[in-house]
Structures are given as C-alpha cells and as structure tokens.
Amino acid sequence: MKDDLPADRSGPALDVGCGFGFALRALRASGFSDVRGVEISEQQAEIARRGGFEVAVVSDTAAWLREHQGEFGLILLLDVLEHVPVPGQIDLVRAIRKALRPGGRLIVTVPNANSPLAARWRYIDFTHCGSFTEHSLFFVLCNGGFGKITMDNSKGLGAFPRRWWKLEQRGAVRKWLVRFAWLQVFKAELQESENLDDLCFELNLKAVALNDAA
C-alpha cells in the first residue's frame, strides 16, 4: 500500500472501519501526522485509542462521513466494503467521496472473487455480504462518484519464479502453477471474451480512486 499513498501527507487521513488501529499505526509510521479512525465497535475503538489515535464510534458510518465533507486528504477502506449490505455499498462510497478534499484519494481492498480460494474467502466470515471482481468493484466506485479509478493488477500471474530448482522456491513455484491452471480455466470458460492475462488472483482486490471533483 505504500506506493499508493499520496506524496502530501500533511492532510488528515481517515481509516473507515479502523478496528484495532493497525492501519492507523502504519499511516503514522509512513509520515502522516493527523491520523483518525471511525469504527462501529466500541471495544475495538478503545484498543485503537490506546495508540493515541482519535477514533469516533458511530452507528451510521455514511451519515458520519456526510458530516465531514471535504475534510480528508486520504481515506482507507480496507476489508470493510464486503461487510456492508449490497444496497448500502454505493451510498457509503458516495459519502466517502464527499468527505474527501478535491484531489483526495480512497484506497480500498475487498475479497477477490477471481481468486482460486474465492469461495472460502467469501464464506469464511459470517458477516461477509459478498465478494468482488474488478468489474463489480469498479461499478461501485464509479457509481459512488469517482471518475479516476485504478485497479491494481500488479499481482497477476507474473513471471515463473527464478531459481525454481531451489528448495525455498517450492512454494512460489506451486503457487505459480496453480494460478496458471486457474487462468486456463477462465480462458476456457469465458472463451477469451476479455483480456485475462493480467487478471489478479490474489485473495484481495485493491483499487485507488481519486476525488476529481472541483
């Protein structure tokens, strides 16, 4: 995530669904001086506060965000959107965009429905309401008002591991072979109706969206 952070780290940064504050600590270590969180769990928020962070506990995150329009330069939404019921996902993203300053950015991660372990990742948590492909995540962000959206495909199939004969490379080779076979399934079933070679097979999808509103 470091490469996705803005160069200007003077503006307030917000972690939506900050939990115990792990991302808040990472942001502070990356040079952000004003780091805040919003959370629905009082117990988790209290632990995050022990790190010296300002964390608001709310029952309606979208409503809270609408009360802070244009306030933040960076907002994180990490492994949170999948916990929001589908009818409320676009509304939450709209509220996030309005809470961003012009030129501010949203970094979002969600379970990847393209992953070989997509079904397990989707259902391992009872509170998950769904998972996403690059298309459905783009749809939610676009309809949430974002115009500049970058989907991260940097962790696609990739090159075959170098020094594949070494013992410590066995795991990497095994993962590459599984993903190569999985890619062939996609190509066979979809009849190559789209460019699939850069398809991300990681457990999570990541996107960066910029608030280009004037």
Secondary structure, 3 states (H helix, E strand, C coil): CHHHCCCCCCCCEEEECCCCCHHHHHHHHCCCCCEEEEECCHHHHHHHHCCCCEEEECCCHHHHHHCCCCCEEEEEEECCHHHCCHHHHHHHHHHHHHHEEEEEEEEEEEEECCCCCHHHHHHCCCCCCCCECHHHHHHHHHHCCCCEEEECCCCCCCCCCCCCCCHHHHHHHHHHHHHHHHHHHHHHHHCCCCCCCCCCCCCEEEEEEECCCC
